[in-house]
Amino acid sequence: MKKKLGARTALYPLPATLVGANVEGKPNFMTVAHVGVMDLGTVSLGMNKIHYTNQGIKENGTFSINIPTERLVKEVDYCGMVSGRKADKARLFETFYGQLETAPMIAECPLNLECRLVQTVDMPNHDIFIGEVVEVYCDEECMDGDAIEFLEVKPLLYAMGDPSHFTASSSYYSLGSRLAPAWEVGKELLK
Amino acid sequence: MKKKLGARTALYPLPATLVGANVEGKPNFMTVAHVGVMDLGTVSLGMNKIHYTNQGIKENGTFSINIPTERLVKEVDYCGMVSGRKADKARLFETFYGQLETAPMIAECPLNLECRLVQTVDMPNHDIFIGEVVEVYCDEECMDGDAIEFLEVKPLLYAMGDPSHFTASSSYYSLGSRLAPAWEVGKELLK
């Protein structure tokens, strides 16, 4: 039996990421799970305009998306609760920069995407930052040949519960097991 | 040690969804994992312009996002391999419609988002469809009060491997266990 829940996103779980930007010349990181992929080289971030980090992305036209591993769950949650206006969140991490020079990345995160801002979609309360990925960095231990081994990355997956009281009903989940190869398991139905 | 992987998305895993649209008056479903959330009521799809489904989304200004459960993995994979131009994929499912009347949804998927197209971002090879969620439908067995219980939904999570041979290195994963409550576990670092 289907229940109607009204208008809400419900498109979860999504990876909980740490978005990096230099704001007023200093590195800052903010937790963002409202991310997306647009094409093979382009990603999106949906970020409420109240955030300090938005200012840095606009200042520099660059940002990073850092994919944390499970053991950083406290840091990830903290970076979603506290504004960079009030706390130096970069002190929690070892920071590094890549070719864009202004997109701070987190060494402790096994996977890092360095991005150039290419477009901003202006929504009533949110900036949608669309970024071209210029480089990806991955810990060698999380690679299997040229492929990223997500079971080694151990990303944090976020699902928001009831939007009306999301702080009381949202959780982080682990990635489970590999179920099936894609572009393969469905071939049975081609017959 | 970080390894540079060049420019690719790498922002995975993302939920493998079945996107529904009426094309030339008939329901069609296509597998899309390049999804995103923009704000609490808005979602995005990144879909190569070659797809048949794009035409239906543009015709009607509506679409659905259906979140399949693990046991549909073969159907999900198949719907990503075969075009609606060549096969009637809707025959695999029981279809239902909601208030928009033209966005077909899949009864066997525990979670369904009915969406109105509000904007299209035109990229070189992709249409980025931005949709307002007008209604969410969820199987009662997958609810915990007003919250969606994603451990009961058992979504399929997709990660693309090496983009240069992605059909040989991409997988579907299960959702693992609940690790920690969000907006809570990080409070320890506030002190």
Interface residues (C-beta under 8 A of the other chain):
Chain A: M1 K2 K3 K4 L5 G6 A7 R8 T9 A10 L11 Y12 P13 L14 P15 T17 A33 H34 V35 G36 V37 M38 D39 L40 G41 T42 V43 S44 G46 N48 I65 I67 E70 V73 K74 E75 V76 D77 Y78 C79 G80 M81 V82 L92 F96 A107 L111 N112 L113 Q119 V121 M123 P124 N125 H126 I128 I130 E132 V133 V134 E135 V136 Y137 C138 D139 E140 M143 G145 D146 A147 I148 F150 L151 P155 L156 L157 Y158 A159 M160 G161 D162 P163 S164 F166 T167 A168 S169 S170 S171 Y172 Y173 S174 L175 G176 S177 R178 L179 A180 P181 A182 W183 E184 V185 G186 K187 E188 L189 L190
Chain B: M1 K2 K3 K4 L5 G6 A7 R8 T9 A10 L11 Y12 P13 L14 P15 T17 A33 H34 V35 G36 V37 M38 D39 L40 G41 T42 V43 S44 G46 N48 I65 I67 E70 V73 K74 E75 V76 D77 Y78 C79 G80 M81 V82 L92 A107 L111 N112 L113 Q119 V121 M123 N125 H126 I128 I130 E132 V133 V134 E135 V136 Y137 C138 D139 E140 M143 G145 D146 A147 I148 F150 L151 P155 L156 L157 Y158 A159 M160 G161 D162 P163 S164 F166 T167 A168 S169 S170 S171 Y172 Y173 S174 L175 G176 S177 R178 L179 A180 P181 A182 W183 E184 V185 G186 K187 E188 L189 L190
